[in-house]
Amino acid sequence: MSVRRWLVPLLTIFALAACGSDKAPQNASQAPASESVSAGAAEAGVGARQASASASPTVKASAGSREASAAALVKQQPGTFGVVIRDRQTGTVWKAGNTTATTWTASTIKLAIATDLLERHRQGAITLDGTDRANLDKALISSDNDAATALWSRYDGPGMLGRFQQKFGMRTLSVVPGYDTFWRNLRCSADDLQALMGYVLEKLDPADRAYLTKTLRNVASNQRWGVWAAGSTLSPGNKDGWAQKPVNGKTVWVTHTVGFAGAGERYVVAAMYEQGASGTLGKGAHAVSDAVATYFGAPVPAKITTP
């Protein structure tokens, strides 16, 4: 046999073997990529697509899918529900449900009262003493109603409303028709609460802002729901509000939350939920908590403590 007769078949075999080993996609973009959240992105609540060489069965939801899931959760709840989350770093605002509808503020308005008093004290218009400071702590940490009433009565509560509306940006804040001008008889929207929290984080004196953010991060167990459900890794802080109130001739539960999450209080979060007649405190607290948890990629049902 000549060299040519046995060399050609041998080269053919080598060529076929090389072709048969090319099982991978033609380019990297065809390779399946798993969606995961990096440590930095998790803190920011932003999903990051990362190609993975491993065949991990765990696929975490992207930011977009989390937003869609959170919006769907809000939509399926009975009653009037609105959530607004603003990224102070990018300026992006995400909304779900009805964020302009107004309803009883419940205890969320205590944050506005505290903000107004701290600012007036800083300006020298009033002087907060030890009792006042203790009442601020009680009103914010354990949502003590008597403490809030003492502050409202001592420092011209009705006179605060104009500042709430014009200075803090709570444009649709008002007194519930037919009721006296009192902190427990006010109504506002989720957009109003977002504006209030934004004012605290962006315009309040740094020392007063530091007091409020520290205090809202250390609320009592009866307020560890709502924004709290964003998860401990995001260091959330919140002021919650919950009460049974008359709406259209029926007594209903309102469960609201306002606060922040993320490094440097990056995200402003506000949610207001006015349930129907069949609602309960537990249903409402879990609904707003699960919406927040879903948005930030935290476990759902959210692990919370209800009042």
WOGI-V854124 format. One record per pair of residues at least 12 apart in sequence whose ideal C-beta (glycine too) atoms are under 6 Angstrom apart, sorted by the first residue. I is the first residue (numbers start at 1). J is the second residue. D is the distance in Angstrom with one decimal. If there is no record, write none. Layout:
i: (I & I)
j: (J & J)
d: (D & D)
//
This chain:
i: (33 & 34 & 34 & 34 & 35 & 35 & 35 & 35 & 36 & 36 & 37 & 43 & 45 & 46 & 47 & 47 & 66 & 66 & 67 & 69 & 70 & 70 & 70 & 71 & 73 & 73 & 74 & 74 & 74 & 77 & 78 & 79 & 79 & 79 & 80 & 80 & 80 & 81 & 81 & 82 & 82 & 82 & 82 & 82 & 83 & 83 & 83 & 83 & 84 & 84 & 84 & 84 & 85 & 85 & 86 & 87 & 88 & 89 & 99 & 99 & 100 & 100 & 102 & 102 & 102 & 102 & 103 & 103 & 103 & 104 & 104 & 104 & 105 & 105 & 106 & 106 & 106 & 106 & 106 & 107 & 107 & 108 & 108 & 108 & 108 & 108 & 109 & 109 & 110 & 110 & 111 & 112 & 112 & 113 & 114 & 114 & 115 & 116 & 116 & 117 & 118 & 122 & 126 & 135 & 135 & 135 & 140 & 141 & 141 & 142 & 148 & 152 & 157 & 158 & 168 & 168 & 169 & 170 & 170 & 170 & 170 & 172 & 172 & 173 & 173 & 174 & 190 & 190 & 193 & 193 & 194 & 194 & 197 & 197 & 198 & 200 & 201 & 213 & 216 & 216 & 216 & 216 & 217 & 221 & 222 & 223 & 224 & 225 & 225 & 225 & 225 & 226 & 226 & 226 & 226 & 226 & 227 & 227 & 227 & 227 & 229 & 229 & 229 & 229 & 229 & 229 & 230 & 230 & 230 & 230 & 231 & 234 & 234 & 236 & 236 & 237 & 237 & 238 & 238 & 239 & 240 & 241 & 242 & 242 & 242 & 250 & 252 & 252 & 252 & 253 & 253 & 253 & 253 & 254 & 255 & 255 & 255 & 255 & 256 & 257 & 257 & 258 & 271 & 273 & 273 & 282 & 285 & 289 & 289 & 290)
j: (51 & 52 & 56 & 59 & 49 & 59 & 60 & 62 & 50 & 60 & 60 & 263 & 296 & 63 & 62 & 63 & 295 & 297 & 94 & 294 & 291 & 294 & 295 & 96 & 291 & 294 & 96 & 97 & 291 & 287 & 276 & 274 & 275 & 276 & 98 & 101 & 274 & 97 & 273 & 97 & 98 & 99 & 190 & 272 & 96 & 97 & 271 & 291 & 99 & 190 & 194 & 270 & 267 & 269 & 268 & 267 & 266 & 266 & 190 & 191 & 189 & 191 & 172 & 187 & 188 & 189 & 187 & 254 & 274 & 187 & 245 & 254 & 186 & 188 & 241 & 242 & 243 & 254 & 256 & 143 & 241 & 193 & 239 & 241 & 256 & 258 & 183 & 186 & 139 & 148 & 239 & 164 & 196 & 151 & 136 & 140 & 200 & 160 & 163 & 155 & 208 & 205 & 155 & 147 & 150 & 151 & 215 & 219 & 220 & 220 & 183 & 183 & 183 & 181 & 196 & 199 & 195 & 188 & 192 & 195 & 196 & 189 & 192 & 188 & 192 & 187 & 270 & 272 & 258 & 270 & 268 & 270 & 258 & 268 & 268 & 212 & 265 & 237 & 237 & 238 & 239 & 259 & 237 & 305 & 307 & 240 & 305 & 285 & 289 & 304 & 306 & 238 & 240 & 257 & 288 & 289 & 257 & 259 & 269 & 292 & 289 & 292 & 293 & 298 & 302 & 304 & 261 & 292 & 296 & 298 & 298 & 261 & 262 & 259 & 261 & 259 & 260 & 257 & 259 & 258 & 257 & 256 & 255 & 281 & 307 & 277 & 275 & 277 & 279 & 275 & 279 & 281 & 284 & 274 & 273 & 284 & 285 & 288 & 272 & 271 & 288 & 270 & 288 & 287 & 288 & 306 & 306 & 302 & 304 & 302)
d: (4.6 & 4.3 & 6.0 & 5.4 & 5.7 & 5.6 & 5.9 & 5.1 & 5.4 & 5.3 & 5.4 & 5.5 & 4.7 & 4.9 & 3.6 & 3.9 & 5.8 & 5.6 & 6.0 & 5.1 & 5.3 & 4.2 & 4.2 & 4.2 & 5.3 & 5.8 & 4.2 & 4.3 & 5.4 & 5.1 & 4.9 & 5.3 & 4.2 & 4.7 & 5.7 & 5.0 & 4.6 & 4.4 & 4.6 & 4.2 & 4.5 & 3.8 & 4.1 & 5.5 & 4.8 & 5.9 & 4.3 & 5.4 & 4.8 & 5.1 & 4.7 & 5.3 & 5.8 & 5.2 & 4.5 & 5.9 & 5.6 & 5.4 & 4.2 & 4.9 & 5.2 & 5.8 & 5.4 & 4.6 & 5.8 & 5.0 & 5.7 & 5.8 & 4.3 & 5.5 & 4.4 & 5.2 & 4.8 & 5.2 & 3.0 & 5.8 & 4.3 & 5.4 & 5.8 & 4.7 & 3.9 & 5.9 & 5.6 & 3.9 & 5.0 & 5.2 & 5.5 & 5.4 & 4.7 & 5.1 & 4.4 & 5.0 & 5.6 & 6.0 & 5.4 & 5.9 & 5.6 & 4.9 & 5.7 & 6.0 & 4.3 & 5.3 & 5.9 & 3.9 & 5.3 & 5.3 & 5.0 & 5.5 & 5.4 & 4.3 & 5.9 & 4.9 & 5.9 & 4.4 & 4.9 & 4.7 & 3.2 & 5.6 & 4.0 & 5.9 & 5.7 & 5.2 & 5.7 & 4.3 & 5.5 & 5.9 & 4.8 & 4.5 & 4.2 & 3.8 & 5.6 & 4.1 & 5.3 & 4.8 & 5.3 & 5.6 & 5.3 & 5.7 & 3.2 & 5.8 & 6.0 & 5.8 & 4.0 & 4.7 & 4.2 & 4.4 & 4.3 & 4.7 & 4.7 & 3.8 & 5.9 & 5.2 & 4.9 & 2.5 & 5.1 & 5.8 & 5.0 & 3.6 & 4.7 & 5.8 & 3.8 & 4.7 & 4.1 & 6.0 & 3.8 & 5.7 & 4.0 & 5.5 & 4.5 & 6.0 & 3.9 & 4.2 & 5.2 & 6.0 & 4.2 & 5.0 & 5.8 & 5.3 & 3.1 & 5.6 & 4.9 & 4.3 & 4.9 & 6.0 & 5.8 & 4.7 & 5.3 & 6.0 & 6.0 & 4.9 & 4.6 & 5.6 & 5.1 & 5.1 & 5.1 & 3.1 & 5.2 & 5.8 & 4.6 & 5.1 & 5.3 & 4.5 & 4.5 & 5.9 & 5.3 & 5.6 & 4.6 & 4.0 & 4.8 & 5.3)
//
